């Protein structure tokens, strides 16, 4: 019983490790890795509000980055990689409406 109490008070050590790895990745602006680490931490401790907040922030940041990358690639005429970036943004779901809009406009001609 005492061991159970200690674990519940201290939290899940694996979740904290994943959370700390997520912070490091986010500091390096590696938003995809941060998203994955925070997701693992949240899965281990779903009631942790701090984990939820950082997970949502990393999801948004990763989605936004993929949309920006997709737009740049599209402007350069690299339609295959642009589509891949828009799809990544859509899969991460940070901004479904924006990524869906960009993906829908993907086939609109670029340039004069």
C-alpha positions as CSV (number, residue, x, y, z in Angstrom):
1,X,0.0,0.0,0.0
2,X,2.8,2.4,0.8
3,X,4.5,1.7,-2.5
4,X,1.3,2.5,-4.3
5,X,1.0,5.8,-2.5
6,X,4.6,6.7,-3.3
7,X,4.1,6.0,-7.0
8,X,0.9,8.0,-7.1
9,X,2.5,11.0,-5.3
10,X,5.7,10.9,-7.3
11,X,4.0,10.3,-10.7
12,X,5.1,7.9,-13.3
13,X,8.9,8.1,-13.8
14,X,8.6,7.1,-17.4
15,X,6.0,9.8,-18.1
16,X,8.3,12.4,-16.5
17,X,11.3,11.2,-18.6
18,X,9.2,11.4,-21.8
19,X,8.0,14.8,-20.8
20,X,11.5,16.1,-20.2
21,X,12.6,14.7,-23.5
22,X,9.7,16.5,-25.1
23,X,10.8,19.8,-23.5
24,X,14.3,19.3,-24.9
25,X,13.0,18.6,-28.4
26,X,10.7,21.6,-28.2
27,X,13.6,23.8,-27.1
28,X,15.4,22.6,-30.2
29,X,12.3,23.4,-32.3
30,X,12.0,19.7,-33.2
31,X,8.2,19.8,-32.9
32,X,7.5,16.4,-34.3
33,X,9.7,14.7,-31.7
34,X,8.3,16.9,-29.0
35,X,4.8,15.9,-30.1
36,X,5.7,12.2,-29.8
37,X,7.4,12.5,-26.4
38,X,4.5,14.5,-25.0
39,X,2.0,12.1,-26.4
40,X,3.8,9.2,-24.6
41,X,3.9,11.2,-21.4
42,X,0.2,11.9,-21.6
43,X,-0.6,8.3,-22.4
44,X,1.2,7.3,-19.2
45,X,-0.4,10.0,-17.1
46,X,-3.6,11.2,-18.9
47,X,-4.8,13.3,-15.9
48,X,-1.7,15.5,-15.9
49,X,-2.7,19.0,-17.0
50,X,0.9,20.1,-17.6
51,X,1.4,17.2,-20.0
52,X,-1.8,18.0,-21.8
53,X,-0.9,21.7,-22.3
54,X,2.5,20.9,-23.6
55,X,1.1,18.2,-25.9
56,X,-1.4,20.6,-27.4
57,X,1.3,23.3,-27.8
58,X,3.7,20.9,-29.6
59,X,0.9,19.6,-31.8
60,X,0.0,23.1,-32.9
61,X,3.6,24.0,-33.4
62,X,4.3,20.9,-35.5
63,X,1.2,21.4,-37.6
64,X,2.0,25.1,-38.2
65,X,5.6,24.2,-39.3
66,X,4.4,21.6,-41.7
67,X,1.9,24.0,-43.3
68,X,4.6,26.7,-43.7
69,X,7.0,24.1,-45.2
70,X,4.2,22.9,-47.5
71,X,3.5,26.4,-48.7
72,X,7.2,27.1,-49.4
73,X,7.6,23.8,-51.3
74,X,4.4,24.5,-53.3
75,X,5.6,27.9,-54.3
76,X,8.9,26.3,-55.6
77,X,6.9,23.8,-57.6
78,X,7.8,20.8,-55.5
79,X,4.2,19.5,-55.4
80,X,5.0,16.0,-54.2
81,X,6.9,17.1,-51.0
82,X,4.4,20.0,-50.5
83,X,1.5,17.4,-50.4
84,X,3.5,15.3,-47.9
85,X,3.9,18.3,-45.6
86,X,0.2,19.2,-45.8
87,X,-0.6,15.6,-45.0
88,X,1.7,15.6,-42.0
89,X,0.0,18.7,-40.7
90,X,-3.4,17.1,-41.2
91,X,-2.4,13.9,-39.4
92,X,-1.1,15.8,-36.4
93,X,-4.4,17.5,-36.3
94,X,-3.2,20.7,-34.6
95,X,-5.1,22.9,-37.0
96,X,-7.3,20.6,-39.1
97,X,-9.2,23.5,-40.8
98,X,-6.1,25.3,-41.9
99,X,-4.3,22.2,-43.1
100,X,-7.4,20.9,-44.9
101,X,-7.8,24.3,-46.5
102,X,-4.2,24.4,-47.7
103,X,-4.4,20.8,-48.9
104,X,-7.6,21.7,-50.8
105,X,-5.9,24.7,-52.4
106,X,-2.9,22.6,-53.1
107,X,-3.8,22.0,-56.7
108,X,-4.6,25.7,-57.4
109,X,-2.0,26.9,-59.9
110,X,0.8,29.0,-58.5
111,X,2.3,32.0,-60.3
112,X,1.2,34.4,-63.0
